[in-house]
């Protein structure tokens, strides 16, 4: 059986903040109706601790899910239906025929929990809109 779920790839530079939050939120809100990936053009060593804490506040345990920064591979872009970039600019590969969205969001790197919360909340709002555009019912 062929997997017909839409595939979404979130890309930022370090894959330690914005793209991790977006992938986790889409996974939570859309469940198994969407295949979700995240990656970075220059992955960090670990996920931003304030991001981990901000996500835990809304019931998403990034550590328990095994989330970790990953390097962006061309194969991930090629297999995705939607590629959402977050601040990686020209470093993000472009393939014709893919749906690209660029989400301009503050980078949570070096910020405390209070500064990460509004970024998380804005990502959640955008993920909810994305789900509607994918014609996928929320979980």
Rosetta constraint file for C-alpha pairs under 8 A:
AtomPair CA 5 CA 33 HARMONIC 5.88 0.50
AtomPair CA 5 CA 34 HARMONIC 5.25 0.50
AtomPair CA 5 CA 35 HARMONIC 6.31 0.50
AtomPair CA 6 CA 33 HARMONIC 7.64 0.50
AtomPair CA 6 CA 34 HARMONIC 5.29 0.50
AtomPair CA 6 CA 35 HARMONIC 6.18 0.50
AtomPair CA 6 CA 80 HARMONIC 7.64 0.50
AtomPair CA 6 CA 81 HARMONIC 6.08 0.50
AtomPair CA 6 CA 82 HARMONIC 7.80 0.50
AtomPair CA 6 CA 134 HARMONIC 7.36 0.50
AtomPair CA 7 CA 34 HARMONIC 5.99 0.50
AtomPair CA 7 CA 35 HARMONIC 4.59 0.50
AtomPair CA 7 CA 36 HARMONIC 5.93 0.50
AtomPair CA 7 CA 37 HARMONIC 7.82 0.50
AtomPair CA 7 CA 79 HARMONIC 7.34 0.50
AtomPair CA 7 CA 80 HARMONIC 4.79 0.50
AtomPair CA 7 CA 81 HARMONIC 5.15 0.50
AtomPair CA 7 CA 82 HARMONIC 6.43 0.50
AtomPair CA 8 CA 34 HARMONIC 7.27 0.50
AtomPair CA 8 CA 35 HARMONIC 6.22 0.50
AtomPair CA 8 CA 36 HARMONIC 5.05 0.50
AtomPair CA 8 CA 37 HARMONIC 6.28 0.50
AtomPair CA 8 CA 80 HARMONIC 5.60 0.50
AtomPair CA 8 CA 81 HARMONIC 6.04 0.50
AtomPair CA 8 CA 82 HARMONIC 4.81 0.50
AtomPair CA 8 CA 83 HARMONIC 5.94 0.50
AtomPair CA 8 CA 84 HARMONIC 7.51 0.50
AtomPair CA 9 CA 23 HARMONIC 7.86 0.50
AtomPair CA 9 CA 36 HARMONIC 6.06 0.50
AtomPair CA 9 CA 37 HARMONIC 4.73 0.50
AtomPair CA 9 CA 38 HARMONIC 5.37 0.50
AtomPair CA 9 CA 39 HARMONIC 7.54 0.50
AtomPair CA 9 CA 76 HARMONIC 7.36 0.50
AtomPair CA 9 CA 77 HARMONIC 7.04 0.50
AtomPair CA 9 CA 80 HARMONIC 6.16 0.50
AtomPair CA 9 CA 82 HARMONIC 6.29 0.50
AtomPair CA 9 CA 83 HARMONIC 4.84 0.50
AtomPair CA 9 CA 84 HARMONIC 6.12 0.50
AtomPair CA 10 CA 19 HARMONIC 5.12 0.50
AtomPair CA 10 CA 20 HARMONIC 7.83 0.50
AtomPair CA 10 CA 22 HARMONIC 6.97 0.50
AtomPair CA 10 CA 23 HARMONIC 6.55 0.50
AtomPair CA 10 CA 36 HARMONIC 7.97 0.50
AtomPair CA 10 CA 37 HARMONIC 6.28 0.50
AtomPair CA 10 CA 38 HARMONIC 4.55 0.50
AtomPair CA 10 CA 39 HARMONIC 6.48 0.50
AtomPair CA 10 CA 83 HARMONIC 6.07 0.50
AtomPair CA 10 CA 84 HARMONIC 4.83 0.50
AtomPair CA 10 CA 85 HARMONIC 6.01 0.50
AtomPair CA 10 CA 86 HARMONIC 7.57 0.50
AtomPair CA 11 CA 15 HARMONIC 6.85 0.50
AtomPair CA 11 CA 19 HARMONIC 5.70 0.50
AtomPair CA 11 CA 38 HARMONIC 5.74 0.50
AtomPair CA 11 CA 39 HARMONIC 5.11 0.50
AtomPair CA 11 CA 40 HARMONIC 5.43 0.50
AtomPair CA 11 CA 41 HARMONIC 7.55 0.50
AtomPair CA 11 CA 72 HARMONIC 7.51 0.50
AtomPair CA 11 CA 83 HARMONIC 7.35 0.50
AtomPair CA 11 CA 84 HARMONIC 6.09 0.50
AtomPair CA 11 CA 85 HARMONIC 4.77 0.50
AtomPair CA 11 CA 86 HARMONIC 6.02 0.50
AtomPair CA 11 CA 88 HARMONIC 7.28 0.50
AtomPair CA 11 CA 92 HARMONIC 7.59 0.50
AtomPair CA 12 CA 18 HARMONIC 6.93 0.50
AtomPair CA 12 CA 19 HARMONIC 5.83 0.50
AtomPair CA 12 CA 39 HARMONIC 6.77 0.50
AtomPair CA 12 CA 40 HARMONIC 4.99 0.50
AtomPair CA 12 CA 41 HARMONIC 6.72 0.50
AtomPair CA 12 CA 85 HARMONIC 5.93 0.50
AtomPair CA 12 CA 86 HARMONIC 4.80 0.50
AtomPair CA 12 CA 87 HARMONIC 5.74 0.50
AtomPair CA 12 CA 88 HARMONIC 5.30 0.50
AtomPair CA 13 CA 40 HARMONIC 4.68 0.50
AtomPair CA 13 CA 41 HARMONIC 4.85 0.50
AtomPair CA 13 CA 42 HARMONIC 5.35 0.50
AtomPair CA 13 CA 43 HARMONIC 6.51 0.50
AtomPair CA 13 CA 86 HARMONIC 7.74 0.50
AtomPair CA 13 CA 87 HARMONIC 6.76 0.50
AtomPair CA 13 CA 88 HARMONIC 5.23 0.50
AtomPair CA 14 CA 39 HARMONIC 7.84 0.50
AtomPair CA 14 CA 40 HARMONIC 4.96 0.50
AtomPair CA 14 CA 41 HARMONIC 6.55 0.50
AtomPair CA 14 CA 42 HARMONIC 5.18 0.50
AtomPair CA 14 CA 43 HARMONIC 4.04 0.50
AtomPair CA 14 CA 44 HARMONIC 4.91 0.50
AtomPair CA 14 CA 69 HARMONIC 6.93 0.50
AtomPair CA 15 CA 19 HARMONIC 5.66 0.50
AtomPair CA 15 CA 20 HARMONIC 6.18 0.50
AtomPair CA 15 CA 38 HARMONIC 6.90 0.50
AtomPair CA 15 CA 39 HARMONIC 5.31 0.50
AtomPair CA 15 CA 40 HARMONIC 4.44 0.50
AtomPair CA 15 CA 41 HARMONIC 7.81 0.50
AtomPair CA 15 CA 42 HARMONIC 7.76 0.50
AtomPair CA 15 CA 43 HARMONIC 5.47 0.50
AtomPair CA 15 CA 44 HARMONIC 6.69 0.50
AtomPair CA 15 CA 47 HARMONIC 7.41 0.50
AtomPair CA 15 CA 68 HARMONIC 7.89 0.50
AtomPair CA 15 CA 69 HARMONIC 4.92 0.50
AtomPair CA 15 CA 70 HARMONIC 6.56 0.50
AtomPair CA 15 CA 71 HARMONIC 7.98 0.50
AtomPair CA 16 CA 20 HARMONIC 6.11 0.50
AtomPair CA 16 CA 43 HARMONIC 7.19 0.50
AtomPair CA 16 CA 44 HARMONIC 6.20 0.50
AtomPair CA 16 CA 46 HARMONIC 6.37 0.50
AtomPair CA 16 CA 47 HARMONIC 4.12 0.50
AtomPair CA 16 CA 48 HARMONIC 5.47 0.50
AtomPair CA 16 CA 51 HARMONIC 7.98 0.50
AtomPair CA 16 CA 68 HARMONIC 7.43 0.50
AtomPair CA 16 CA 69 HARMONIC 5.66 0.50
AtomPair CA 17 CA 21 HARMONIC 6.16 0.50
AtomPair CA 17 CA 47 HARMONIC 6.39 0.50
AtomPair CA 17 CA 48 HARMONIC 5.94 0.50
AtomPair CA 17 CA 51 HARMONIC 5.91 0.50
AtomPair CA 17 CA 107 HARMONIC 7.38 0.50
AtomPair CA 17 CA 108 HARMONIC 6.13 0.50
AtomPair CA 17 CA 109 HARMONIC 7.06 0.50
AtomPair CA 18 CA 22 HARMONIC 6.15 0.50
AtomPair CA 18 CA 86 HARMONIC 7.14 0.50
AtomPair CA 18 CA 105 HARMONIC 7.83 0.50
AtomPair CA 18 CA 107 HARMONIC 6.94 0.50
AtomPair CA 18 CA 108 HARMONIC 7.13 0.50
AtomPair CA 18 CA 119 HARMONIC 7.86 0.50
AtomPair CA 18 CA 120 HARMONIC 7.70 0.50
AtomPair CA 18 CA 123 HARMONIC 7.65 0.50
AtomPair CA 19 CA 23 HARMONIC 6.02 0.50
AtomPair CA 19 CA 38 HARMONIC 5.78 0.50
AtomPair CA 19 CA 39 HARMONIC 7.14 0.50
AtomPair CA 19 CA 86 HARMONIC 7.20 0.50
AtomPair CA 20 CA 24 HARMONIC 6.13 0.50
AtomPair CA 20 CA 38 HARMONIC 6.36 0.50
AtomPair CA 20 CA 47 HARMONIC 7.91 0.50
AtomPair CA 20 CA 67 HARMONIC 7.55 0.50
AtomPair CA 20 CA 69 HARMONIC 7.98 0.50
AtomPair CA 21 CA 25 HARMONIC 6.04 0.50
AtomPair CA 21 CA 51 HARMONIC 7.35 0.50
AtomPair CA 21 CA 55 HARMONIC 7.14 0.50
AtomPair CA 21 CA 120 HARMONIC 6.71 0.50
AtomPair CA 21 CA 123 HARMONIC 7.35 0.50
AtomPair CA 22 CA 26 HARMONIC 6.05 0.50
AtomPair CA 22 CA 123 HARMONIC 6.02 0.50
AtomPair CA 22 CA 124 HARMONIC 7.05 0.50
AtomPair CA 22 CA 127 HARMONIC 6.80 0.50
AtomPair CA 23 CA 27 HARMONIC 6.06 0.50
AtomPair CA 23 CA 36 HARMONIC 6.03 0.50
AtomPair CA 23 CA 37 HARMONIC 6.30 0.50
AtomPair CA 23 CA 38 HARMONIC 6.12 0.50
AtomPair CA 24 CA 28 HARMONIC 6.13 0.50
AtomPair CA 24 CA 60 HARMONIC 7.31 0.50
AtomPair CA 24 CA 62 HARMONIC 7.61 0.50
AtomPair CA 25 CA 29 HARMONIC 5.98 0.50
AtomPair CA 25 CA 124 HARMONIC 6.40 0.50
AtomPair CA 25 CA 127 HARMONIC 7.03 0.50
AtomPair CA 26 CA 30 HARMONIC 5.63 0.50
AtomPair CA 26 CA 31 HARMONIC 7.46 0.50
AtomPair CA 26 CA 34 HARMONIC 7.93 0.50
AtomPair CA 26 CA 36 HARMONIC 7.23 0.50
AtomPair CA 26 CA 127 HARMONIC 6.03 0.50
AtomPair CA 26 CA 128 HARMONIC 7.86 0.50
AtomPair CA 26 CA 131 HARMONIC 7.79 0.50
AtomPair CA 27 CA 31 HARMONIC 5.11 0.50
AtomPair CA 27 CA 32 HARMONIC 7.16 0.50
AtomPair CA 27 CA 34 HARMONIC 7.31 0.50
AtomPair CA 27 CA 35 HARMONIC 7.92 0.50
AtomPair CA 27 CA 36 HARMONIC 6.55 0.50
AtomPair CA 28 CA 139 HARMONIC 7.34 0.50
AtomPair CA 29 CA 128 HARMONIC 7.63 0.50
AtomPair CA 29 CA 138 HARMONIC 5.41 0.50
AtomPair CA 29 CA 139 HARMONIC 5.25 0.50
AtomPair CA 30 CA 34 HARMONIC 6.21 0.50
AtomPair CA 30 CA 131 HARMONIC 7.01 0.50
AtomPair CA 30 CA 136 HARMONIC 6.99 0.50
AtomPair CA 30 CA 137 HARMONIC 6.83 0.50
AtomPair CA 30 CA 138 HARMONIC 4.91 0.50
AtomPair CA 30 CA 139 HARMONIC 5.04 0.50
AtomPair CA 31 CA 138 HARMONIC 7.61 0.50
AtomPair CA 31 CA 139 HARMONIC 5.61 0.50
AtomPair CA 33 CA 136 HARMONIC 6.83 0.50
AtomPair CA 34 CA 136 HARMONIC 7.82 0.50
AtomPair CA 37 CA 76 HARMONIC 7.93 0.50
AtomPair CA 38 CA 70 HARMONIC 7.39 0.50
AtomPair CA 38 CA 72 HARMONIC 7.99 0.50
AtomPair CA 39 CA 43 HARMONIC 7.42 0.50
AtomPair CA 39 CA 69 HARMONIC 6.57 0.50
AtomPair CA 39 CA 70 HARMONIC 4.95 0.50
AtomPair CA 39 CA 71 HARMONIC 5.44 0.50
AtomPair CA 39 CA 72 HARMONIC 4.80 0.50
AtomPair CA 39 CA 73 HARMONIC 7.97 0.50
AtomPair CA 40 CA 69 HARMONIC 6.99 0.50
AtomPair CA 40 CA 70 HARMONIC 6.04 0.50
AtomPair CA 40 CA 71 HARMONIC 5.12 0.50
AtomPair CA 40 CA 72 HARMONIC 5.11 0.50
AtomPair CA 41 CA 71 HARMONIC 5.94 0.50
AtomPair CA 41 CA 72 HARMONIC 5.44 0.50
AtomPair CA 41 CA 88 HARMONIC 7.16 0.50
AtomPair CA 41 CA 91 HARMONIC 6.64 0.50
AtomPair CA 41 CA 92 HARMONIC 7.01 0.50
AtomPair CA 42 CA 71 HARMONIC 6.57 0.50
AtomPair CA 43 CA 69 HARMONIC 5.42 0.50
AtomPair CA 43 CA 70 HARMONIC 5.77 0.50
AtomPair CA 43 CA 71 HARMONIC 5.62 0.50
AtomPair CA 44 CA 69 HARMONIC 6.02 0.50
AtomPair CA 45 CA 69 HARMONIC 6.80 0.50
AtomPair CA 46 CA 68 HARMONIC 6.25 0.50
AtomPair CA 46 CA 69 HARMONIC 6.16 0.50
AtomPair CA 47 CA 51 HARMONIC 7.13 0.50
AtomPair CA 47 CA 52 HARMONIC 7.04 0.50
AtomPair CA 47 CA 67 HARMONIC 7.95 0.50
AtomPair CA 47 CA 68 HARMONIC 6.24 0.50
AtomPair CA 47 CA 69 HARMONIC 6.45 0.50
AtomPair CA 48 CA 52 HARMONIC 6.50 0.50
AtomPair CA 48 CA 108 HARMONIC 7.85 0.50
AtomPair CA 48 CA 109 HARMONIC 6.75 0.50
AtomPair CA 49 CA 53 HARMONIC 6.25 0.50
AtomPair CA 50 CA 54 HARMONIC 6.02 0.50
AtomPair CA 50 CA 111 HARMONIC 7.25 0.50
AtomPair CA 50 CA 112 HARMONIC 5.88 0.50
AtomPair CA 50 CA 113 HARMONIC 5.01 0.50
AtomPair CA 50 CA 116 HARMONIC 6.77 0.50
AtomPair CA 51 CA 55 HARMONIC 6.10 0.50
AtomPair CA 51 CA 108 HARMONIC 7.46 0.50
AtomPair CA 51 CA 113 HARMONIC 7.29 0.50
AtomPair CA 51 CA 116 HARMONIC 6.57 0.50
AtomPair CA 52 CA 56 HARMONIC 6.16 0.50
AtomPair CA 52 CA 61 HARMONIC 7.12 0.50
AtomPair CA 52 CA 62 HARMONIC 6.04 0.50
AtomPair CA 52 CA 63 HARMONIC 7.41 0.50
AtomPair CA 53 CA 57 HARMONIC 6.39 0.50
AtomPair CA 53 CA 113 HARMONIC 7.09 0.50
AtomPair CA 54 CA 58 HARMONIC 7.16 0.50
AtomPair CA 54 CA 113 HARMONIC 6.28 0.50
AtomPair CA 54 CA 116 HARMONIC 6.73 0.50
AtomPair CA 54 CA 117 HARMONIC 6.01 0.50
AtomPair CA 54 CA 120 HARMONIC 7.33 0.50
AtomPair CA 55 CA 59 HARMONIC 6.56 0.50
AtomPair CA 55 CA 60 HARMONIC 5.16 0.50
AtomPair CA 55 CA 61 HARMONIC 6.62 0.50
AtomPair CA 55 CA 62 HARMONIC 7.24 0.50
AtomPair CA 55 CA 120 HARMONIC 7.68 0.50
AtomPair CA 56 CA 60 HARMONIC 4.88 0.50
AtomPair CA 56 CA 61 HARMONIC 5.20 0.50
AtomPair CA 56 CA 62 HARMONIC 7.52 0.50
AtomPair CA 61 CA 65 HARMONIC 6.49 0.50
AtomPair CA 62 CA 66 HARMONIC 6.49 0.50
AtomPair CA 62 CA 67 HARMONIC 5.52 0.50
AtomPair CA 63 CA 67 HARMONIC 6.10 0.50
AtomPair CA 72 CA 76 HARMONIC 7.16 0.50
AtomPair CA 73 CA 77 HARMONIC 6.93 0.50
AtomPair CA 74 CA 78 HARMONIC 6.19 0.50
AtomPair CA 74 CA 93 HARMONIC 7.23 0.50
AtomPair CA 75 CA 79 HARMONIC 6.13 0.50
AtomPair CA 76 CA 80 HARMONIC 6.26 0.50
AtomPair CA 77 CA 83 HARMONIC 6.92 0.50
AtomPair CA 77 CA 93 HARMONIC 7.47 0.50
AtomPair CA 77 CA 95 HARMONIC 7.62 0.50
AtomPair CA 78 CA 95 HARMONIC 7.02 0.50
AtomPair CA 80 CA 98 HARMONIC 7.39 0.50
AtomPair CA 81 CA 98 HARMONIC 5.76 0.50
AtomPair CA 81 CA 99 HARMONIC 6.25 0.50
AtomPair CA 82 CA 98 HARMONIC 6.15 0.50
AtomPair CA 82 CA 99 HARMONIC 4.75 0.50
AtomPair CA 82 CA 100 HARMONIC 5.85 0.50
AtomPair CA 82 CA 101 HARMONIC 7.57 0.50
AtomPair CA 83 CA 98 HARMONIC 7.14 0.50
AtomPair CA 83 CA 99 HARMONIC 6.22 0.50
AtomPair CA 83 CA 100 HARMONIC 4.91 0.50
AtomPair CA 83 CA 101 HARMONIC 6.37 0.50
AtomPair CA 84 CA 100 HARMONIC 5.80 0.50
AtomPair CA 84 CA 101 HARMONIC 4.73 0.50
AtomPair CA 84 CA 102 HARMONIC 5.63 0.50
AtomPair CA 84 CA 103 HARMONIC 6.82 0.50
AtomPair CA 85 CA 89 HARMONIC 7.75 0.50
AtomPair CA 85 CA 92 HARMONIC 7.36 0.50
AtomPair CA 85 CA 100 HARMONIC 7.54 0.50
AtomPair CA 85 CA 101 HARMONIC 6.30 0.50
AtomPair CA 85 CA 102 HARMONIC 4.76 0.50
AtomPair CA 85 CA 103 HARMONIC 6.12 0.50
AtomPair CA 86 CA 102 HARMONIC 5.94 0.50
AtomPair CA 86 CA 103 HARMONIC 5.18 0.50
AtomPair CA 86 CA 104 HARMONIC 5.93 0.50
AtomPair CA 86 CA 105 HARMONIC 6.65 0.50
AtomPair CA 87 CA 102 HARMONIC 7.77 0.50
AtomPair CA 87 CA 103 HARMONIC 7.61 0.50
AtomPair CA 87 CA 104 HARMONIC 6.55 0.50
AtomPair CA 87 CA 105 HARMONIC 7.51 0.50
AtomPair CA 88 CA 92 HARMONIC 5.89 0.50
AtomPair CA 105 CA 119 HARMONIC 6.99 0.50
AtomPair CA 106 CA 119 HARMONIC 6.68 0.50
AtomPair CA 108 CA 112 HARMONIC 7.99 0.50
AtomPair CA 108 CA 115 HARMONIC 7.37 0.50
AtomPair CA 108 CA 116 HARMONIC 5.69 0.50
AtomPair CA 108 CA 119 HARMONIC 7.36 0.50
AtomPair CA 111 CA 115 HARMONIC 5.87 0.50
AtomPair CA 111 CA 116 HARMONIC 6.53 0.50
AtomPair CA 112 CA 116 HARMONIC 6.33 0.50
AtomPair CA 113 CA 117 HARMONIC 6.23 0.50
AtomPair CA 114 CA 118 HARMONIC 7.71 0.50
AtomPair CA 115 CA 119 HARMONIC 7.29 0.50
AtomPair CA 116 CA 120 HARMONIC 6.17 0.50
AtomPair CA 117 CA 121 HARMONIC 6.15 0.50
AtomPair CA 118 CA 122 HARMONIC 6.11 0.50
AtomPair CA 119 CA 123 HARMONIC 6.19 0.50
AtomPair CA 120 CA 124 HARMONIC 6.20 0.50
AtomPair CA 121 CA 125 HARMONIC 6.33 0.50
AtomPair CA 122 CA 126 HARMONIC 6.31 0.50
AtomPair CA 123 CA 127 HARMONIC 6.04 0.50
AtomPair CA 124 CA 128 HARMONIC 6.17 0.50
AtomPair CA 125 CA 129 HARMONIC 6.47 0.50
AtomPair CA 126 CA 130 HARMONIC 6.11 0.50
AtomPair CA 127 CA 131 HARMONIC 6.18 0.50
AtomPair CA 128 CA 132 HARMONIC 6.58 0.50
AtomPair CA 129 CA 133 HARMONIC 6.41 0.50
AtomPair CA 130 CA 134 HARMONIC 6.26 0.50
AtomPair CA 131 CA 135 HARMONIC 6.45 0.50
AtomPair CA 131 CA 136 HARMONIC 5.55 0.50
AtomPair CA 131 CA 137 HARMONIC 7.09 0.50
AtomPair CA 131 CA 138 HARMONIC 7.04 0.50
AtomPair CA 132 CA 136 HARMONIC 6.23 0.50
AtomPair CA 132 CA 137 HARMONIC 7.31 0.50
